[in-house]
């Protein structure tokens, strides 16, 4: 999944985040849907996954989606009532059938795409959800 995630014509994206205890940079494949002001990430494995905890503590990360990298800020977990109007009908039905009830809402920085996260260390550890 990591070889394709984030590429221009692939559905999965990559979220890059810094470990809250280790300080290491991690990359995790997720399903992030662009919104008018950021991204909405489905949480099929719930809220106890490490990548989510890392992003919530830092309140920043980067997302590689459709061949571009975006800095994101101001993250929060939202219910499906808030998420539904932000998703296309098709995506809403897919997530509804999968039983996804919670989402991570992230605001994209208004400036041009950025690839900066963490302290500049180039080592990245791939983290699988779940």
C-alpha positions as CSV (number, residue, x, y, z in Angstrom):
1,X,0.0,0.0,0.0
2,X,2.8,2.4,0.9
3,X,4.2,2.2,-2.7
4,X,1.0,3.5,-4.2
5,X,-0.5,5.6,-1.4
6,X,-0.4,9.4,-2.1
7,X,0.1,9.0,-5.8
8,X,-1.9,11.0,-8.2
9,X,-4.3,8.3,-9.4
10,X,-4.6,6.1,-6.2
11,X,-7.4,6.3,-3.6
12,X,-5.2,6.0,-0.5
13,X,-3.1,8.8,0.9
14,X,-0.2,9.0,3.3
15,X,-0.2,10.9,6.6
16,X,3.2,11.7,7.9
17,X,3.4,12.4,11.6
18,X,5.9,12.7,14.5
19,X,5.8,10.1,17.3
20,X,4.6,11.8,20.5
21,X,7.1,9.8,22.6
22,X,9.9,8.8,20.2
23,X,10.0,12.0,18.2
24,X,10.5,9.8,15.1
25,X,8.7,10.5,11.8
26,X,6.1,7.9,10.7
27,X,4.2,7.4,7.5
28,X,0.8,5.7,7.6
29,X,-1.5,4.9,4.7
30,X,-5.1,6.3,5.3
31,X,-8.2,7.1,3.3
32,X,-8.3,10.9,3.3
33,X,-11.0,12.8,1.4
34,X,-10.3,16.4,0.4
35,X,-12.8,19.0,1.6
36,X,-13.0,22.7,0.8
37,X,-10.7,23.6,3.7
38,X,-8.7,20.4,4.4
39,X,-9.2,16.7,4.7
40,X,-11.5,14.2,6.3
41,X,-9.9,10.9,7.3
42,X,-12.1,7.8,8.0
43,X,-11.2,6.0,11.2
44,X,-12.1,2.3,10.5
45,X,-9.8,1.1,13.3
46,X,-11.2,3.5,15.9
47,X,-9.5,6.2,17.9
48,X,-6.9,4.1,19.8
49,X,-4.5,3.8,16.9
50,X,-1.0,5.4,17.4
51,X,-1.0,7.5,14.3
52,X,-4.2,9.3,15.4
53,X,-2.8,9.9,18.9
54,X,0.4,11.3,17.4
55,X,-1.5,13.7,15.1
56,X,-3.9,14.8,17.8
57,X,-1.0,15.6,20.3
58,X,1.0,17.5,17.7
59,X,-2.1,19.0,16.0
60,X,-0.1,19.0,12.8
61,X,1.1,16.6,10.1
62,X,1.4,16.3,6.4
63,X,-0.8,14.5,3.9
64,X,0.4,13.2,0.5
65,X,-2.7,13.0,-1.7
66,X,-3.1,12.9,-5.5
67,X,0.6,13.6,-6.0
68,X,0.8,16.7,-3.8
69,X,1.9,17.1,-0.2
70,X,-0.1,19.4,2.2
71,X,0.7,20.7,5.6
72,X,-2.3,20.3,7.9
73,X,-3.2,21.8,11.2
74,X,-6.0,22.1,13.7
75,X,-7.0,18.4,13.9
76,X,-10.1,17.1,15.6
77,X,-12.2,13.9,15.7
78,X,-15.7,14.4,14.5
79,X,-18.9,12.3,14.4
80,X,-20.6,11.2,11.2
81,X,-23.2,13.9,11.4
82,X,-20.4,16.5,10.9
83,X,-18.6,14.4,8.3
84,X,-21.6,13.5,6.1
85,X,-22.1,17.0,4.5
86,X,-18.4,17.1,3.7
87,X,-18.3,13.8,1.8
88,X,-19.7,13.0,-1.7
89,X,-22.7,10.8,-1.6
90,X,-20.7,7.9,-3.0
91,X,-18.0,8.1,-0.3
92,X,-20.6,8.6,2.4
93,X,-22.3,5.3,1.3
94,X,-19.0,3.5,1.2
95,X,-18.1,4.6,4.8
96,X,-21.7,4.0,6.0
97,X,-21.6,0.4,4.7
98,X,-18.2,-0.1,6.4
99,X,-19.7,1.1,9.7
100,X,-17.4,4.0,10.1
101,X,-18.8,6.5,12.7
102,X,-15.8,8.7,13.5
103,X,-13.5,10.8,11.3
104,X,-10.5,13.0,11.7
105,X,-11.1,16.5,10.4
106,X,-8.0,18.4,9.5
107,X,-7.6,22.0,8.2
108,X,-5.1,22.5,5.3
109,X,-2.8,25.4,5.4
110,X,-3.9,28.0,2.8
111,X,-0.4,28.4,1.4
112,X,1.0,26.3,-1.4
113,X,1.7,22.5,-0.7
114,X,4.4,21.9,1.8
115,X,6.4,18.9,2.8
116,X,7.7,20.1,6.1
117,X,6.9,18.1,9.3
118,X,9.0,17.1,12.2
119,X,12.6,18.3,12.8
120,X,13.9,17.6,9.3
121,X,15.1,14.1,10.1
122,X,14.8,12.1,6.8
123,X,14.2,8.7,8.5
124,X,10.6,7.6,8.1
125,X,9.1,4.5,9.7
126,X,6.1,3.0,8.0
127,X,3.2,2.3,10.5
128,X,0.3,0.1,9.5
129,X,-3.1,0.9,10.9
130,X,-4.7,-1.3,13.6
